């Protein structure tokens, strides 16, 4: 059982943070796990209905890269995106 949270990632680059996507986290026992949608079956539009609500999920806690560490274009500039690594959760199903 955990609580759904979301935020805009903190980024030292003002320009990059203006184009950043909001991120979802699941808080379980006072620990926050990044939600990696690309590996689960539940998508952002479904999870967004549960922000600040407690839910029970079927999923998995994993450790690894949150996103690819590839170059991206932000405001017509190519920048190297440093991959974030750590614990994250994949959500296969929201049970309640």
C-alpha positions in Angstrom: 0.0 0.0 0.0 1.3 3.4 -0.9 0.4 7.0 -1.6 0.7 8.5 -5.1 2.7 11.7 -5.3 3.9 13.8 -8.2 6.3 16.7 -8.8 8.4 18.5 -11.4 12.0 17.3 -11.2 14.5 19.6 -9.7 17.1 20.5 -12.3 20.0 22.9 -12.1 19.3 24.2 -15.6 16.4 26.7 -15.6 15.9 26.1 -19.3 15.7 22.3 -18.9 13.4 22.5 -15.9 10.9 24.6 -17.9 10.5 21.7 -20.3 10.5 19.0 -17.7 7.7 16.6 -17.5 6.0 16.0 -14.1 7.1 12.8 -12.4 5.1 10.3 -10.3 6.2 8.6 -7.1 4.7 6.1 -4.8 5.4 6.7 -1.1 5.7 3.5 0.9 6.7 3.5 4.5 8.1 7.1 4.2 10.3 6.1 1.2 9.6 7.5 -2.3 9.9 5.3 -5.4 10.0 6.8 -8.9 7.2 5.4 -11.1 8.7 4.0 -14.3 5.7 3.9 -16.7 7.7 2.4 -19.6 8.0 -1.0 -17.7 4.5 -1.2 -16.3 1.0 -1.6 -17.6 -0.6 1.4 -15.8 -0.1 4.6 -17.6 0.2 8.2 -16.4 -3.4 9.3 -17.2 -4.7 6.4 -15.1 -2.3 7.1 -12.1 -3.1 10.8 -12.2 -6.6 10.1 -10.8 -5.0 8.8 -7.6 -2.7 11.8 -6.6 -2.4 12.1 -2.8 -4.6 9.0 -2.4 -3.6 5.7 -0.9 -3.7 2.8 -3.3 -2.8 -0.9 -3.4 -0.9 -2.0 -6.5 0.4 -5.1 -8.1 3.9 -4.2 -9.3 7.5 -4.5 -8.6 10.3 -2.5 -6.9 13.4 -2.5 -8.9 16.8 -0.9 -8.9 18.4 0.6 -12.0 18.1 3.4 -14.5 15.0 5.6 -14.3 15.4 6.8 -17.9 17.8 6.5 -20.8 21.0 8.5 -20.7 20.8 9.8 -24.2 21.1 13.3 -25.7 18.0 15.3 -26.1 16.9 18.5 -27.7 15.7 21.2 -25.3 15.0 24.7 -26.7 16.9 23.8 -29.9 20.1 22.9 -28.0 21.4 19.4 -27.7 22.3 18.5 -24.1 23.5 15.3 -22.6 20.9 13.9 -20.1 22.5 12.2 -17.2 20.5 9.1 -16.3 19.2 8.8 -12.8 19.8 5.5 -11.1 18.1 4.1 -8.0 15.0 2.4 -6.7 11.9 2.6 -8.8 8.5 0.9 -9.1 6.7 -0.5 -12.0 2.9 -0.8 -11.8 1.1 -3.7 -13.5 -2.3 -3.1 -11.9 -4.1 -0.8 -9.4 -6.0 -3.1 -7.1 -7.7 -0.5 -4.8 
